Amino acid sequence: MSTVRNTEAAGADLLVHGGTVLTVDDSGTVLPDGAVAVRDGEIIAVGPADALRAAHPAAEEIDATGCLVLPGLVNTHTHLAMTLLRGHADDVDLQEFLGRVVPRENALLSPEAVTAGLRLAIAESVRGGVTTALDMYWFHEAAERVARDAGWRLLSGPTFMDVPGPPDRMPYGNRMDWARRHLDGLRPSPGTRPVVFAHSAYTLDAGQLTDIAALAKEYGALLHLHAAENAAEVATVRERYGKRPVELLESLGLLGPDTLLAHAVELTDTEIAALARSGTGVAHCPVSNLKLGCGVARVPELLRQGVRVGLGTDGAVSSNSLDMVGALGMAALIHKAGGDPTAVGAEQAVRMATIEGARALGLGGHLGSLEVGKRADLAVLDLGGPHLAPRHDPWSTLAYSARAGDVRDTVVDGRVLMRDRRLTTLDEAAVAGAAEAVVRSV
């Protein structure tokens, strides 16, 4: 797929022009005074601004002069409606975190609560240039309606977690039929795919995990689950099964190119090799892992072995934000602590937040870079702030200097969801007020 080319001269729905275009294609193409032309939600041309303005007169334009134009950021692991619990479980480890959060979820969550939490999460995400998220949470039907109404790209689906008194009050024995009904009725739009969520090897037994994986395979769905988040989880799973989490998943046949593991902090060399051999992806959540004291995932080793690694924020209760610009900056910094400043470089961190995240979702042909034929998901980042001057290299600027608040415009599927820092499909004040009201009501 060529990036810097035009299709035959034709009108565009949207033309983003005048900025430095960071395509994140395989060659790392950067276009000063570049442009991206969009029609029917798809990128139809990427190239010099003057040429594209002549070839593709547009119904709508974004003047990106003085800005960086980049692919929309891809959040490969989150629990979006946990915005409602932000600040509820700070300064604790993973096990105490779960002990605090799960009872609160059981009391608080409902389709209406998830609706309020999702609207808040989308507002925050759009403000930070995030255009796609993989969301594991309760009441996914409500989440999908909210995202559809807001014009935002959400990958969600049925979640399996065998715990007493779940928020949706659905007995575990009913969940498989419920999931099938959802998958049977699903008509994925371009840039999305079916997803099935199996929470973890410590909330599901081996038979349940096997059945859920079979369901995902039957429908061509991505299988997403937590694995090896911290040492205590590894010890729990080993005590129960005699195997570490990734060893267990491999023994059950759950690893593979349609499986994405969240966190994967506690890995052995053998387990990293198994992930690479099977084509299993990893969603790296550096901020959440630090805050919960889980440790630092072995991302440099994963990358050296060829494992697809995307970035995630986790939920806003474990990381306190959905800031993917911050996550990519943290990913570029944290792995240098071992003494190697090249462990994860600026360009690699940006790629993990964009194209590698898309590839980890199995959607690299549709998302994650600004190339002809891909969906028109992009962010325009204002380079006018003093913390961004002078600018020697766009990869470095984005990884080490930029902040989420520098994002000025966000586009999903060719639709402008934020223009000049004003959301176009959500009323921020109303969204924040509704979330506060939900929390106060319980």
C-alpha positions in Angstrom: 0.0 0.0 0.0 1.6 3.3 -1.1 1.2 6.3 1.1 2.4 9.3 -0.8 0.3 9.2 -3.9 -3.0 10.6 -5.2 -5.9 8.8 -6.7 -7.4 10.3 -9.8 -8.4 13.9 -9.3 -11.7 14.0 -7.5 -13.4 16.0 -4.8 -12.9 15.2 -1.2 -15.2 15.4 1.9 -12.3 16.6 4.0 -8.8 17.9 3.4 -6.3 18.3 6.2 -3.5 20.5 4.9 -0.5 22.6 5.7 1.0 20.7 8.7 3.8 18.2 9.1 2.2 14.9 8.2 3.7 12.0 10.2 2.3 9.1 8.2 3.8 6.2 10.4 4.0 4.1 7.2 6.6 1.4 7.0 9.2 3.9 5.6 8.5 6.4 8.3 7.6 9.1 5.7 7.3 12.6 7.1 5.8 15.3 4.9 6.5 18.9 5.8 3.6 21.1 4.4 1.7 17.9 3.7 -2.0 17.0 3.3 -4.5 14.1 3.8 -7.6 13.9 1.6 -10.6 12.0 2.7 -13.7 10.7 1.0 -16.4 8.4 2.4 -14.4 7.9 5.6 -11.4 6.7 3.7 -8.0 8.3 3.0 -7.9 8.8 -0.8 -4.6 10.7 -1.0 -1.5 11.7 1.1 1.1 14.1 -0.3 2.2 17.7 -0.7 -0.4 20.2 0.3 -0.4 22.2 -2.9 -0.8 19.2 -5.1 -3.7 17.8 -3.0 -5.5 21.1 -2.8 -5.5 21.3 -6.6 -6.4 17.6 -7.1 -9.0 17.2 -4.4 -11.2 20.3 -3.7 -12.9 19.6 -0.4 -16.2 20.3 1.1 -14.5 20.8 4.5 -11.0 21.7 5.3 -8.7 21.7 8.4 -5.8 24.1 8.1 -3.0 22.4 10.0 -0.3 25.0 9.5 2.0 24.9 12.5 0.7 21.5 13.5 1.7 17.9 13.4 -0.8 15.6 11.7 -0.6 12.0 12.9 -2.7 8.8 12.8 -5.3 8.6 15.5 -4.0 6.9 18.6 -5.1 3.3 19.3 -5.8 2.3 22.9 -5.4 -1.4 22.9 -6.6 -2.1 26.5 -9.0 -0.2 28.6 -12.1 -0.3 30.7 -13.7 3.0 29.6 -16.6 3.4 32.0 -14.2 3.1 34.9 -14.0 6.8 34.5 -16.8 6.7 37.1 -14.3 5.2 39.7 -11.4 7.6 39.0 -9.6 8.1 42.3 -11.4 5.3 44.1 -8.5 2.9 44.5 -5.2 4.7 44.6 -1.9 3.7 46.1 -2.7 0.0 46.5 -1.5 -3.2 44.7 -3.5 -5.1 42.2 -5.1 -7.5 44.6 -6.3 -4.7 47.0 -7.3 -2.7 44.0 -9.6 -5.5 42.8 -10.9 -5.8 46.4 -12.0 -2.2 46.4 -13.2 -1.8 42.8 -15.3 -5.0 42.3 -17.8 -4.3 45.2 -18.1 -0.7 44.0 -18.8 -1.8 40.5 -21.5 -4.2 41.7 -23.3 -1.4 43.5 -22.8 1.3 40.9 -23.0 -0.2 37.4 -26.0 -0.3 35.2 -26.6 0.4 31.5 -27.4 4.0 32.5 -24.2 4.3 34.5 -22.0 2.8 31.7 -23.6 5.2 29.3 -22.6 8.1 31.5 -19.1 6.7 32.0 -18.6 6.1 28.3 -19.6 9.6 27.3 -17.0 10.9 29.8 -14.4 8.5 28.5 -15.0 9.4 24.9 -14.8 13.1 25.6 -11.4 12.6 27.3 -10.2 10.3 24.6 -11.2 12.5 21.7 -9.5 15.5 23.5 -6.3 13.4 23.5 -6.3 12.3 19.9 -7.5 8.7 20.6 -9.6 7.4 17.8 -9.9 3.7 18.6 -10.2 1.8 21.9 -10.5 -1.9 22.8 -12.9 -1.8 25.8 -13.4 -4.7 28.1 -16.3 -3.9 30.5 -19.8 -4.7 31.6 -22.9 -3.7 29.7 -21.1 -3.5 26.3 -24.4 -2.9 24.5 -24.8 0.5 26.2 -21.1 1.3 25.4 -21.6 0.5 21.8 -24.7 2.7 21.5 -22.8 5.6 23.0 -19.8 5.3 20.7 -22.0 4.9 17.7 -23.9 8.1 18.6 -20.6 10.0 19.2 -19.0 8.7 15.9 -16.1 7.1 17.8 -14.4 3.8 17.0 -15.0 1.3 19.8 -14.1 -2.4 19.8 -16.2 -4.1 22.4 -18.2 -7.2 23.0 -19.3 -9.8 25.5 -17.1 -10.2 28.6 -16.8 -13.5 30.5 -15.9 -13.3 34.2 -17.2 -16.0 36.6 -17.6 -14.0 39.9 -20.4 -14.0 42.4 -23.0 -11.3 41.8 -21.7 -9.6 38.7 -22.9 -6.1 37.9 -25.2 -7.4 35.1 -26.6 -10.1 37.4 -26.4 -12.6 34.6 -25.6 -16.2 35.7 -22.4 -17.5 34.1 -24.4 -20.3 32.6 -26.4 -17.9 30.5 -23.4 -15.9 29.1 -22.5 -18.2 26.2 -26.0 -17.9 24.6 -26.0 -14.2 25.3 -22.6 -13.8 23.6 -23.8 -15.9 20.6 -26.8 -13.6 20.1 -24.6 -10.6 20.0 -22.1 -12.1 17.6 -24.9 -13.4 15.3 -26.3 -9.9 15.0 -23.0 -8.2 14.6 -22.2 -6.4 11.3 -18.7 -4.9 11.8 -18.1 -1.6 10.0 -14.8 -1.0 8.3 -12.0 -0.7 10.8 -13.7 -2.9 13.4 -14.0 -6.6 14.1 -15.8 -8.9 16.6 -14.2 -9.2 20.0 -14.7 -11.7 22.8 -13.3 -10.9 26.3 -12.2 -13.6 28.7 -11.2 -11.7 31.9 -8.4 -13.9 33.1 -7.1 -17.3 34.2 -7.9 -16.4 37.8 -11.6 -15.5 37.2 -12.3 -18.3 34.8 -11.4 -22.0 34.9 -9.6 -24.0 32.2 -12.8 -25.4 30.7 -14.4 -21.9 30.5 -11.3 -20.5 28.9 -11.3 -23.2 26.3 -15.0 -22.7 25.5 -14.7 -18.9 25.2 -11.7 -19.3 22.9 -13.7 -21.8 20.7 -16.5 -19.2 20.5 -14.0 -16.5 19.4 -12.5 -18.7 16.8 -16.0 -19.7 15.4 -16.8 -16.0 14.8 -13.4 -14.9 13.7 -13.2 -12.7 16.8 -10.3 -11.2 18.6 -9.8 -12.9 22.0 -8.7 -10.5 24.7 -7.7 -11.3 28.2 -5.5 -10.2 31.2 -2.4 -12.3 31.8 0.6 -12.1 34.0 -0.1 -8.6 35.3 1.9 -9.1 38.5 3.7 -11.7 40.5 0.8 -12.4 42.8 -1.4 -13.2 39.9 1.2 -15.6 38.5 1.5 -17.3 41.9 -2.4 -17.7 42.2 -2.6 -19.3 38.7 0.4 -21.5 39.3 -1.1 -22.7 42.6 -4.4 -23.5 40.9 -3.1 -25.1 37.7 0.6 -25.9 38.3 1.3 -23.5 35.4 2.0 -19.9 35.0 -0.7 -17.9 33.1 1.0 -17.8 29.7 2.0 -21.5 30.1 -1.6 -22.3 30.9 -2.9 -20.4 27.9 -0.4 -22.1 25.6 -1.3 -25.5 27.0 -5.0 -24.8 26.3 -4.3 -23.6 22.7 -5.4 -20.1 23.5 -2.3 -18.3 22.1 -2.2 -17.2 18.5 -2.5 -14.2 16.1 -6.1 -13.6 17.1 -5.3 -13.4 20.8 -4.2 -10.2 22.6 -2.9 -10.3 26.2 -3.2 -7.3 28.4 -0.2 -6.3 30.6 2.1 -9.4 30.2 4.5 -8.0 32.8 5.7 -11.2 34.5 7.1 -13.2 31.6 9.9 -15.7 31.4 12.2 -16.1 28.3 10.3 -19.2 27.4 7.0 -17.4 27.6 8.2 -14.6 25.4 9.3 -17.1 22.9 5.9 -18.8 23.0 4.2 -15.4 22.3 6.5 -14.8 19.4 6.1 -18.2 17.9 2.3 -18.1 18.1 1.9 -14.6 16.9 0.1 -13.5 20.1 -0.1 -9.7 20.7 0.5 -7.8 23.9 -1.2 -4.6 25.1 1.4 -2.7 27.2 0.0 -0.5 29.9 3.0 1.2 31.4 1.3 3.8 33.6 -1.2 1.4 35.1 1.6 -1.2 35.7 3.7 1.5 37.6 0.8 2.8 39.6 -0.3 -0.6 40.8 3.3 -1.6 41.5 3.1 -4.5 39.1 6.5 -3.9 37.6 7.8 -3.1 34.1 6.9 -5.4 31.2 9.8 -6.8 29.2 8.9 -4.8 26.1 12.4 -4.5 24.6 12.7 -8.3 24.7 9.2 -8.7 23.3 10.0 -6.4 20.4 13.3 -8.1 19.7 11.5 -11.4 19.4 9.0 -9.9 16.9 5.9 -9.8 19.3 3.3 -7.2 18.2 3.1 -4.7 21.1 0.5 -2.0 21.3 -0.2 0.5 24.1 -3.1 0.9 26.5 -4.1 3.1 29.3 -6.0 0.5 31.3 -9.0 1.9 33.1 -9.1 5.4 34.5 -9.2 4.0 38.0 -5.9 2.2 37.8 -4.1 4.8 35.7 -6.4 7.8 36.5 -6.5 8.9 32.9 -7.1 7.8 29.3 -4.1 9.8 28.1 -2.4 7.9 25.3 0.1 10.7 24.6 1.2 10.2 28.2 1.3 6.4 27.7 3.5 6.6 24.7 5.9 9.0 26.4 6.1 6.7 29.4 6.7 3.8 27.1 9.6 5.7 25.6 11.1 6.5 29.0 10.5 3.6 31.4 12.5 0.9 29.6 15.6 3.1 29.6 15.7 2.6 33.4 17.7 -0.6 32.8 20.6 1.5 31.5 20.0 1.3 27.7 18.7 4.6 26.3 17.9 2.9 23.1 15.6 0.2 24.7 12.5 1.8 23.3 13.1 4.9 21.1 10.7 7.7 20.2 9.7 6.3 16.9 9.1 2.9 18.3 6.9 4.3 21.1 4.8 6.3 18.5 4.4 3.2 16.4 3.2 1.2 19.5 0.5 3.9 20.0 -0.6 3.8 16.4 0.3 1.2 13.7 1.5 -1.5 16.1 -1.6 -1.1 18.2 -3.7 -1.5 15.1 -1.7 -4.6 14.1 -2.2 -6.1 17.6 -5.9 -5.7 17.1 -5.7 -7.5 13.7 -6.6 -4.2 12.0 -3.3 -3.0 10.7 -4.7 -2.9 7.1 -7.4 -0.4 8.1 -6.0 1.7 11.0 -2.8 3.1 12.6 -1.1 5.0 9.7 -2.0 7.7 7.2 -2.0 5.7 4.0 -4.3 5.6 1.0 -7.1 3.1 1.5 -7.1 3.2 5.3 -9.8 4.7 7.4 -9.5 8.4 8.0 -8.6 8.4 11.7 -6.2 11.2 12.6 -5.3 13.9 15.1 -3.9 17.4 14.6 -1.5 18.4 17.3 -0.8 22.1 17.8 3.0 22.7 17.9 2.7 26.3 19.1 3.3 25.7 22.8 6.7 26.8 24.2 7.3 23.3 25.5 7.4 22.1 21.9 10.0 24.6 20.6 12.4 24.3 18.9 11.3 21.2 16.9 14.2 19.1 15.5 12.4 15.8 15.0 8.6 15.1 14.9 9.0 11.6 16.5 10.9 13.1 19.4 8.6 16.0 19.8 5.6 13.7 20.0 7.2 11.1 22.4 9.1 13.4 24.8 7.5 16.8 24.7 3.9 16.7 23.6 0.9 16.5 25.9 -2.6 15.3 25.3 -3.8 18.9 25.7 -1.8 19.9 22.6 -4.3 18.0 20.4 -6.4 20.5 18.6 -8.5 18.4 16.2 -9.6 14.8 16.1 -11.1 12.9 13.1 -12.6 9.5 13.1 -13.8 7.9 9.9 -13.5 11.2 8.2 -15.8 12.9 10.7 -14.4 15.8 12.7 -15.2 15.0 16.4 -13.1 17.9 17.7 -12.3 21.1 15.9 -10.2 23.8 17.5 -10.5 22.0 20.9 -14.3 22.0 20.8 -16.1 18.6 20.7 -18.6 18.4 18.0 -20.7 15.4 19.0 -20.7 15.6 22.8 -21.5 18.4 25.3 -18.6 18.3 27.7 -20.3 20.1 30.6 -23.4 17.8 30.3 -21.2 14.7 30.1 -19.2 15.6 33.2 -22.4 16.5 35.1 -24.1 13.3 34.2 -21.1 11.2 35.4 -21.0 13.1 38.7 -24.7 12.5 39.2 -24.3 8.8 38.7 -21.6 8.6 41.3 -23.5 10.6 43.8 -26.6 8.5 43.3 -25.2 5.4 44.9 
